[in-house]
């Protein structure tokens, strides 16, 4: 039992809907925490309003409340569960900390006799209130940047006059850098100061001297009640100060730090953590270091909670920070807990890395028309990827290959920038693709000293880039027939993909793959073991790399592969890669449930994914985890190594689905719905022919591949027209046009960004009601509809951006019957095995089909939470042929209605068009339960339903 035996019941506060600056890393932390506390025999009660996450799954806690994160909800829960002894607010990001503070100020914890664990109120106040924090650092002699606090416009003006420009404005109590800005010139100061004061809930900002070009570092710490402190990981931002750490490319361990300075950072971090309050738990500390030989240090901030960086640090080291922090909050000491990976060392043992980690953020600027795309103090990325390699170059390449932005890595794909002015501009005003542009600049011959002068990125990183380009040039002198083995091995060790090498020697990717096989340049798999192989790891968590062969004394040659293949039947689940708008955490939820269901069916489960924020990449979710890009070459090598029974693609969103064709071509069995059926649903033309044969209505349409064809089609179809490209996710590129000029403009634009795509032109059913259905279907054609939802907004607003009600609130019997009939017919016609989502438009009591997706959808977790049934578990067992749909005893439970409410992150993008249309813009969602349609919240949603509809 834990040392604090008085704790029998704990309330964990979640982070709510996903927004830019607070994403699924808190779902991962919250899930780990709940499991960690329940292991101790302690009851866990959880509040979170996000239906898309594993954290709110019934298996995670004893009682789960899908309620709004307000003090009103907290009071309701505490009244219902008077047994709650303690509250843990450090697992739910800034949202949970702010709610905890508000409840404290209102005396709620005191009234109900609940104590705070994992942090104390003092620590939150000191670290969030910029002025208090600055005074504390001065007291303990930790250096800070010259700064002053302003609580009014006038005070701010006076400080600016004193400091001069450039300046940094940082609002108190905000998340993801909301409202923060660098002010370079006087003219911008007024607007940015006002914005900062408005963003802070207490209308306070810290104005400090900008440390432009200084290097930025982070340390992840844990402390127990005996004041033992461990530093789990050091992280270096490749981008210098001035870019939010969530938008920076980060590297672990720190690469360019002298040992003396590293020791100073450790000492300062420990001193800071010990001085902010007497609590046991986790902390993240950020520092700036001057880029000269003096290496002056300035402390930037400390967060007394788990963070985005601690999720990264956990995946980077294999040390489960949230899990251990939860145990410490219960009163354990670090030396009493075991290291989860080795099982033989204690949690007081600091991790050692014998590999390199690179994290690259993933942005979605294309969804925010008119957004300022330069990176700064305010976070703008929606997700991130992580690459693990034996060198910085290999890890950097694997991370760029994980991004899914149609790049194969750095350079060598013909997609680099060639324009000098454009390259200089993208380097000067940090752009989202600067990681690629640095390579283009070197290829163009711009000297490293010039690139360093513009970007202030450390020379060490730039030299690593230069080596990659030099190697590319050398390989380009050869053909595939005479490429030496040493060069091929070096290229693979530095992370170049087969596709990139094929580009260099002008041949097909498959030819490079064959050459590799013949030369025995094969991928080997290494364990992530927290201790640089000093102790044996018990957890199968792998990354790939390439090694030169070792020769034994008897002349036998081999490479050391640490991934041992078992005799068991295996299933691979392909993950959904980085979060983005249109493909969020709901697919990770599905992947995790898929893995658990396959385990229940007796398979050894293998997960492939590269997203450090999620539960699917937790080292103990699947039997084996390959932390690798969801990129063909890596997947195929793992398949050849493991030889699974098959691969599940329908749970990982469009990422996994896009690999179905390749898998099918290479003879790999796809579990569940076949590639041909998936392709039939994606190919708008083939799908419409199918609907015609089934006598199911769909809007009049035509297919065009050029602007001329589109124009000719418009003469036969009536405006308004909805234009949709094939094979895209989240409504990318969809638009409603009302005349020929708009049509031509949009078609030309689309064909430029998605060349060779077939465009579908639909007659847009203005004023129609939109609905969708999710169903499970088995190989015998048994179909069970798990839920039908009606959208509150009219047809034309993307389903991910609509408020949707379960069950429908005003569709008559006749319409409902059509929806059911169409769903069953289409599921059978597509030979669906597993999940399918179908979207409908209803006009004049006729139900038209908009589209069908034979895969897990965004709404499946929502329906599962609303009805309290494990639909992904059932669907996976059906895919594996382990069960028929008729084997399950479906018993949905829902009083009243559940409403899926989208949440947007427009506050991060000023001057952006906030109107909603066919292209999805929301970053997350929450669930709202109402008893009936007289509910005020429903009434308000319904009255505003048409307000934001745009073309």
N, C-alpha and C positions, 0 to 999 in steps of 0.2 A: 504493500500500500504506500501511497505517497506520504511524505513526511508531514504534510499538513492534513491530518486526519479529520479536521473539521469540515473539509470540503466534500460534499456528497453530490452536489448538483451545480453545473456550470452553464451560464448563458453565454453563447458565442454570438457576436454581432458580425454579420456579413457586410459586403461592400455595395450591395444593390446592383442596378443595371450597369452594363459595361459602357464606359465613356472614355474618351481619349484622356489618358493620364491615370486611369484606374481600370485595368482590364482583368483578364482571367488569372493573373498571377495570384489574386486574392482568393479565387475559387480553389486554386491549388493549395494555398496556405490554409484556408478554412477547412478543406477536406482533410488535410493531414492532421490538423489540430484536433478536429472532432474525433478522428480515429485514435489519436494519441491519448486523449483524455478518457475515452471509453475503455481503452485497454486497461486502465487503472480501476475499472469497476465504478466509475463515476458517471452519473447521468448527464447527458448533454442535451441542452435545449438551444435551438438555433433560430435566429431571425434573419431573413434575407428576402428581398422581393424579386430576385432574379430566377425565372423558371428554367433558363437554358443551361444551368450548371449542375455538375455532379454534387456540389456542396448541398444543394437543396433536395437531393435524392432521399427517399425515405430510409434507405439503408445507412445513411450517414450519421443520423442522430436519433435520440429517443423521441424527441418531439421537434417537428419542424414547422415554423410559422412563416408562410409566404405572405408577409404583410409589409406595408410601407415602412421605411426606416424612420420612424418618428417617435417622440417620447410618449405619444398616446399609445402606440403599439407596445412599447416597452412596459407601460403601466398595465395594459391588458394582460400581457404574458406573466408579469410578476404577480398579478392577482390570481391568475389561474394556477400558477405554480409557486405557492408560498415556500416550497422547499428549496428554491434557488439560493445558494450560499454566496456565489461569486460570479462576476462578469469578466469575460476576457475580450477586450476591445482591440487587440493589436493585430488581429488577423483580417480585418476588413478595411484596410487602407484608411485614407483620410476621413471617409464617410463615417466609419465606425468610431474613430477617435473623436470627431466633432459631435456625434450623437451622444457618446459617453460623457463628454464635457457638459453638454446641454442638460443631460439627465442629472449630472452632479450639481450643476448650478441650481436646478429646480428642487434639489434635495431628494430626488427619487430613490437613489441607492440607499441613502440614510433611512428614509421612511420604511423601506422594505428589508432593511438589515442585510444588504448585499455588499460584499467587499470587492474592490477592484484588484484583479491579479494580472501579472505580466507587464504592468506599467503603473505609475501613479499619476494622479491629476497634476501634481507639481511638475513632473517631467514633461507632460503634454504642454502645459502652459509655458514653461521655460523655453522649450524647443520651438513652439509655434509663434510665440510673441517675440518678434525680431529684437526689440529693445532689451527685454529681459535676458535673452540669449547672449546678446552682445556684452551686456554687463557681467554675466557669469563668466564668459571667456576671458574678459579683462581681469577678473578676480583670480582666475586659476592660471593666469599667464599663458594663455594660448593665443597666438597672434590672429588678428582679424583684419579685414580690409577697413579703411576709414569709412565710417557710415553713420548716418543719423536717422532717427525715426520721425515721420511726419504723420499727423492725424488730421491735417487740414491742407487745403490747397495753398494757403499763404505760407505755412511752415515749409512745405515742399519747395516753393519758389526760393525761399531764403537759403535752404540747404544747397540747391543747385547753384546759386550765386557763389556760395562759399567754395564748393568742390570743383566747379567747371566740368566740361564734358570730355569724353563720354561718361555716362552715368548708368547705373543699373537701378531699376525700380522693382522691388519685390513686395507684394502684398502679404500680410500675415494671414495665417489659417487658410491657405488655399492649396490645391493639389495640382500636380502636373504643370506647375509654373503658370497657372491661370492668372492673367493680368500682369505678369512680369514682362519687362521690356528693357532693351538697351536703348538709351537715348544718345544719339551721336551729335545731334545739333539742336540748338535752342528752339527752333521753329516747331519741333515735334514734341517738346517737353509738356506743354499744357495738356494736350489731348491724352498723352500716355500716363501722366500723373493722375488725371481724372479717372481714367480707366482702371488704374491700379487701386485707387481709393474705393472705387465702386466694387471691385472684385473681392476686396477683403470684407469678411462678415463683420469685422470690428472697425472698418474704415481706417486702417492703419497701413502705412507702407514703410519699408526700410529703403533709404536711398544710399547706395554706396558707390565708391569709385570703381569703375569697371576694370577688372583685371584681364583685359583683352590679351589673348595669346598665351596666357599662363596654362600650364598643364593641369588636368583635372584627374583626381584619383578618388576611389571609394574603398572603404573597408567595411566588411560585414562582421559584426561582433555578437557574441552571446555572453551573458553574465548570469551566475547563479546567486542564491541568497548569501553565500559565504564570500561573495566578492571575487570568486574565480572568474577570469575573463579569457575566452578563446577568440582568436581572430580566424575566421573561417576562410576568408578569401580576400585578396587584394585585386582591385579592378582598375585598369587604366583606360581613360577615355582617349581614343586616338584623336578625336576632335578636341581642340583646346577649349578653354573657358569661353562662354558666350553662346554655347549650344546646349540646350537642356540635355541632361544625361540620358533621358528616355529617347532622345533623337540622335544620340551619339553612337558611333561605332565603338564598342568597348571590348577590351582584351583582358583575359585573366590567364595567369597571374600578370601583375604589372611588368612591363617589358623594359622601360627606359629609366628606372628609378635606381639611384645608387643605394647600396645597403645602408649607409649612414642615414640617409633621408627616410628610407623605409622604416628603420627602427624609430626615428623621431615621430613619424606618422602613427606608428603603433602606440607609442607612449602617450601622444596627445589624445588619440582616440580612446584609449583606456581611461585616461584622466577625465575626459569629457563625459564618458558614460557613467563613471563613478560619481560625478559631481551633479548629475541632473536629477537625482532622486534615488531612493532606496528600493529598487525593484529587481526582480529576476526576469530576464527575457532577452529579446533580440534588439539590435540597433544597427543603423546604417549611418556611417559618417562620411562626409564629403570634404575633400581638401583641394586647394589650388596650390601649385608649386611653380615658382618662377622658372622660366626656361633657360636661365643662365647657370654658370657653374656654382653660384651661391646657393641655388635651390632653396630660396626662402619659402616658408610655408604659411598659408593662411587657411584657417578653418572656415568652411562655407556654411554647412548645416549638419544637424544630427536628427535622425528620425527614430523615435523610440517605438518602433513597430517593425513587423516584417514589411518588405517593400518589393518593388519590381526587381531590384538588384538582388534581393535575398533569394528570390525564385531562381534567378540566373545563377547565383553563387551555389545554391543547392544542386542544380543540375550540373554545374561545372565541376563540383567537387565530389558529388555523391553524398554530401552530408546534409541530411534533411532538417534544415534550420527550423522550419515551422513546427515540426514534430518535437524536436528537442526543446525549443522555446516554450512549448505548451507544458512539457514535463517540468521545466524549471519554474514555470508560473505556479505549478502545484506544490512546489517546495523541494523538489529533488536538487541534488548537487550534480555538477557535471561529471565528477569522478564516480558517481553511482550509476550512471547511465552507460549503456554499451553503444559503440559505434555500429550503426545499423548495417553497414556494408561489410565490415570485417568480422563483426560479432565477437572479436577477440580483444579489441582495444577499447578504451573508454572514450566517452564523448568529450573528454578534456584533451584528447589527442588532436592537435591541429592538422587539418588536411594538407597533403603535399601533392603537387601536380607534376606528372611527368609527361604532360601534353599541354597544348595551348587551346584556349577557348576564344572564339570571336563571335560577338553578337552584333547583328545588323538590324536596325529597325525596318519596318515595312509600312509605307505610307499609302494613302488613298486619295491623293489630290484630285484625281480625275472625277471624283464624286462631288467635289466642292468647286463648282465653277466660279472663277473670279477670286479664288483663295490666293493669298500670298504664299508662294511655295518656298521662300527662303527659310532656313532653319534658324531658330533663335532661342530665347529663354523660355518660350512657351511651347510645351510639347505638342507635336502634331501627328506623331505616328500612331497607327492603330494596332500594330502587332510587332512581333520580332522573331528572328530566327537565330539559331546558334549553331556554329560549326565546331567540331572537335578534330584537331589534327596533331601530328607530331611536331609541326612547326607552325609559326604564325602564317606562313604563306599557304600551307595546306588548309588550315582552319579558315582563313579568309576566303579561299576559293570555295570551300564547302558551304560557307555561309552565303556567298553570292549565288551559288547554285540552288540554294534552298528558298530564295525569295519569290520564285515563280513570277518573274516579270519578263519572261521570254529572253533571258540572258543565260549563257552557258557558263559564266564565270567572268573573270577579268580578261578583257581583250579577246583576240582570236575568235571572234564570231561575226565580224563584219558589221557590227552595230555601233561601233565607237563614234565619238564626235570627231569631225575633221576640220571644223572651223575655228581658227585661232581666237577670234573675238569671243565666240560662244564659250570656248573652254575657259578663257580667262575670267569671263563673267561668272560662270558656274563655280569657279574656285574662289573668286572674291566674295560673292554672296552665297554662302554655303547652301548648295542645292541638295535635294534628296538623293541625287545620283552621283554625288561627289566621289563616292567610293570607286566608281567606274571612270569618272572624268580624270582622276589623278593618273590612271594608266594611259588614257588617251593623250594627256599632256606630255607624258614621258615619251610615248610613241611619236609625238609630233616633234620632239627634240627640245622641248622647253626645259632649261636646266633645273636640276633639283633645288638649287639655291633659290631660284625664282619661285618655284612652287612652295617652298618653305616660307619664303618672305610673304607670300600672299596668304597662305592657309595657316601658318604657324604650326603645322603638323610636324612632329619631331622628325628629324633627319633619319633616324633609325628606321621608321616605318617607310619613308620614301625610298630608302635604299633597298628595302625588301621588295618594293614594287619594281624598282629598276632591274633587280636580278631576274624577276619574272619576265620582264620585257626582253631582256638580253637572251634568255633561254628561248623565248618564242622566236626571236630573229634567227637564232642558231638552227632550231628545228626546221624553220621554213626553207632552209637550203637543201633539205632532203626530200625524197619521195617515200611513200609507204614501203616500197620494196627495199630501200637501202638505209632505213632509219636505224642507227645503232641502238643496241639494247640499253647501254648506259644512259643515253639521252632520253629514251622512252621512260626508263625507270625514274630518272631525275624529274621529268615532267610530271609523272604520276605522284612522286613524293611531294612535289610542290603544289599538288591539288588540281592540275589541269585536267579537264574532263576529256574523255575519248573524242567527244564532238569537237572540242577546241583543237586537239592534236590533228584531227581529220581536216579541220579548216586550214591548219598550218601546212600540212603536206598535200592538201588538195585531193582528198579521197572520201570515202563513206565512213561514217562512224563504225559500222559493223566491221570494216576492214581493219580499223585500229584495234577493235576488240579481239578479232581473230589473231592479229599480230601479237597482242599481249598474251593470249592463251598459249600461242606457239613458243613465245620467248619465256614463258612462265613468269610474267610480271603480273602476279595476282594479288588481289586485295587480301590483306590479313586483318583479323579483328582482334582488338585489344580491350581489356577490361578497364572501366572507370572504377578505381578502387580506393580512393581517398588517401592512399599512403604510399604511392610510387612503388608498389609491389613489395613493400617491406614486410607486409603481413598478407596472408591469403585472403582474398575477397570471397564472400559467400554469395554475392548478388550478381546475377548475370546482366550487366549493363555495359554495352559495347559501342565502340566507334571503329571505323576502318582506317587503314593506312597502308603504305607499301614499304616493304623492307627488302634489302639485298639478301640474297641467299647466304646461309651460314654453312660452312663445310665441316663435317665431323672428321675425326681422325681416320675413319675407315673410308673416307672419300664421298660419303653420302651427303647430298646437299638438301637443305630444307629451309623453310621460313617459319617463324614461330607464330602460330595462330592460337589465340587463347579462347576462341569460341568453340567449345566441344559440341558436336552434333549428337543428339540422342537418338535412340531407336523409336521414340514415341511418334504417334501421328501428330502432325503440326498444322497449324493454321496461321497465316500471316494476315494481320489487319493493317491496312495502309491508313496512316493518319492524315489530317487535313492541313498540315503545314502551318504557315503563319496566319494569325488572325487577320481578317480584312473585312471591309463592309461587304455584306452579302454572304460571307462564310466565316462565322464566328465560333464561339465556344460551344454552340449547340451540337456541332459535329464532333467535337472532342467528347462531349457527353455520350454521343452514340458510339464512338469508337471504344470508350471505356466499357460501356455495357456489352458491346460486341465481344470484347476480350473476356469479360467475366462469364458471359453465356457460353462461349466456346470452351472455357475451362470446365464449366459444369457438364459439358457434353464429353469430357474426357480427352480433349485435345491439349497438346502443349501450345501455348499461345505466344506469338511473336509480334511485337509492335514495332513499326518503323515510323518515326516522326522526328521533326527538327524544331519543334516549338518549345522553348524552355519554360513557358508560363503555365503549362497545362498538366492535368492529372494523368493524361495518357502517357506522358514521358516521366512519370514517377517510377523509380526503379523497382517498385514492387507491385505495379498494376498488372503487367503481363509476366509470363514465365521468363521471357527474354525481351530485352529492349535494345533495339539498334538505334542509337541517336544519330541518324543519318539524313541527308537531304531526301525528300520524297521526289527523287530525280531518277529517271529510268536506269542509268548505269549502276547507281548504288543499289537500287532495288533488285535488279537482275542478278548482280553478284551475290546478294544475300540469298535470293531464291536458289541459285545454283549451289550455294554452300549448304543451305538448310533442307532443300528438297521437300517443301511442304505439300500437303494434300491439295491445297489451293489458297487463293488470296481473296480476302473480302475487300471489295472496292466501294460498296454502296453506302458505307457509313462515314467516309472521309470527305464528303462534299465533292465539289467539282475537281479538286486536286487529285483525289484518288481515281475518280471516274475517268479523268482524261488519260489515265494510264491503261485503261481497260483494253483499248485497241492493240497497244504494244504487247500486253500480256497474252491476249488472244492469238496474235500473230506468232508469238514465240512458243505457243503451245502450253502456256501456263493456265491451269484451271481457274476460272473465276467462280467463286462461290456465290450462289444465288442467281439473280437475273443475268442472262448471257450478254456478251458484248453486242450481239446483233440487236437484241431488244433495247439495250441502252442507246445504241446508235439510232435506232428507228424513232425513239422518242425525241432525241436531240435534233434529228434532221427534219426540219419543219415540213419539207415537201413530202417525204415518205410518211410522216405521221398524219398529215392531212389526207393522204390517199387512204390510210387505214380508217380514219374517222368516216370518210365517205362510204367505204365498204360496210362499216358498222351502222350506217344511217344515223350518225350522231352529228348534230349541228355544230358548226364552228364559223367564226366570222369570215366573210369573203376575203380571199387573200391571193397574192401572187408572189413569185420569187424573182428577185433581180440580182444580177452580179455586176451591173454597171449603172451609171447615172441615167443613161439613155433608156435602158430597160425599165428603170424605176419610173421615169417620166411617162413612158408608154402605158405602163400598168395603171398609173394614176388616172388615166382617161377612162378606164373601165371600172375602177373602184372609186367609190365616193370619198371625198375628204369629209371629216378628218381621217388621217391615216396613222396607224401605229407602225413604226419601223423597228424591226428586231433582228439583230444578227444571230446566227446559230452558234452553239457551243460557248455560251458565255454565262456568267453567274451574276446574280444580284442585279439583273436588268441592265448590265453594262451596255451602253450605247443605244438603249431604247429611247424613243422619243415620239411624241405625237406632233404631226405637222398638219398645218391647215391650208397650205397652198403650194404651188409648184416651186416657188423660189426657196421656201424653207426645205422642201423635199430634196432639191438638188444639193443645197448647202450641206445638209446632214448626211446624205448618201456619200458625197465626195469625202467628207470628213471621216466617215466610218471606214470607207475602203482604204483610206490612208493609214488609219491606226490598226485596222484588222484586215490586212490584205488577203485577197482570195476567199473572203467569207461570203456565204450566201446570205442575202438579206431577205427577210420576209416582210411583205407589206400587207397589213391587215386593215380592213375597214374598222375604224374604232367605234365601238358601241357606246356613244355618248350617253351618260345618265344611267348606265347599267349598274346593277348591284354586283359586287364580286363576292365569291365564296370559294372555299377550298376544302378538299377532303383528303385525309390520310388513311391508308389501308394497308393490311398485311395480306399477302396472297401466297399460297403454296403451289408446289409443282402439279398438284391435282386440280388446280383451279378453284380451291376453296378461298373465299375472300371474306375478311372481316373488316368493316370500316371502323377505325378506332375513333374518328372524330370528324364532324363537319363544322366548319367555322364560317361565320358571315362577317364580312368586313364592314366597318361603320363608314369608312370613306368610300366614295364611288369608284367604279372601275377606272383605271388610269393611274391610280396611286399604287406603286409597287407593293406587293403583299407584305414585304418586310417592313414597310413604313406605315402600314395600316393598323388601326386599332381593330382587333378581331375578336368576335364573341363566340364562346363555346357554351352551349349549343347556339344555333342561329336564333335571332330574336324576331324576325318577321318574314320568314320564308314559309309559304303555305305548303300544305300536304302534297299538292300536285308537283310543285317545284322540288321539294325534298325527295320525292319518289324518282324524279328524273335524275337528280344528283346521284342517288344510290345506284340506279340502273346503269348510268354512264360509267360510274366508278368501277363497278363489277365487270362490265363489258370490256373496258379499256385494260384493266389489270389482267384479265384473262387473255385478251388479244395480244398483249405485249409479253405473254408468258412470264409474268412477274413472279419471282421467287424472293420474298422478303418484303421490303417496304415500297410504297408508291405514294406520291403526292400529286393531286390533280387540281388545277385551278379553273374556275368557272366564271362566266359573265352571264347575268340573268337579265333579260329584257323582255317585256311583254309576256311574262310567264314561260318563256322558252329559255332553256339552259344551254348555253354555248360553251365549248371547250376552249380555254386559252392555251393551256399547256399541261403536259404530264411529265413528271420526273420520277422514274423508277429507282428511287434511292431514298435515304433518310433525308428529311427536310428540316427546315428551321422550326417547324411547328410541332414536331414529334415530342421533344422534351416537354413543351408547354402542355400538350394534351395528356402526356403521361403524368405530369404533376397535378393537373386539374382533376383527372379521374382517379389518380392514385393507383395506376397499373403500370407494370414494367414492360411497355410495348417493344422496346429495342431488344430486350432479352428474348421475348417471344419470337420476334422477327428473325433474330440471329439463329435461333434453334430451328426455325423453318428453313432458312437459307442452307444450313448444314445438313438438311434432310433428317434431322434428329426427331422432329415433330411435324405434325400436320396442324393447320390452323384449328381444326376441329378438336384437337387434344386439349386446348386451353379453356379454362372456365372464366370467360370474360365477365367482369362484374364492376363496371364503372360507377364511381360514387361522386356525385357533385350536386350540392344544393344550390339552386339559383344558377348564376352564370359566372364564367371566368373570362376576363378580358385581357388579351395580350396587348400591352401598351408599348409602342416604340419609344426609344429615348435617343435624342440627337446630341451631337457635340458641336453645334454651330458656334458656341461661345469661343471656340479656339480659332475660328476664322471670321474675321470682321469683313464686312462688305460682301459676304457671300450670298448667293441666291438661295433663300431658305424655302422656296416653293417646292412642293412635292410633285413627283411625276412618276413615269414608268421606271426610272433608274433609282435604285435604293440608296438612301443616305443615312439611315439610322445606324448607330454603333452598338446598340444593345436594346434590352427590353425588360419590362417588369410585368408582374401578373397582379391583377386586381380581381378580388372576388366580390360580387354583389348579390344580394338576395333576390332582387327583382328589378324590373325596368324603371321603377319609380325612383331609383337611386339617383341622387343629385349628380354624382360623378358621371354616370351613364348619360344623363340628360345633357350635361355640358358637352361631352364628347360628341353626341349626336347632333347638337345644334351647330357645332363648328365644322362638321365633316367636309364641307366643300371649300372651306376658306383657302386652303393652300394648294389646291389643284393647279398644276401648271402643265405647260406643254413639254 
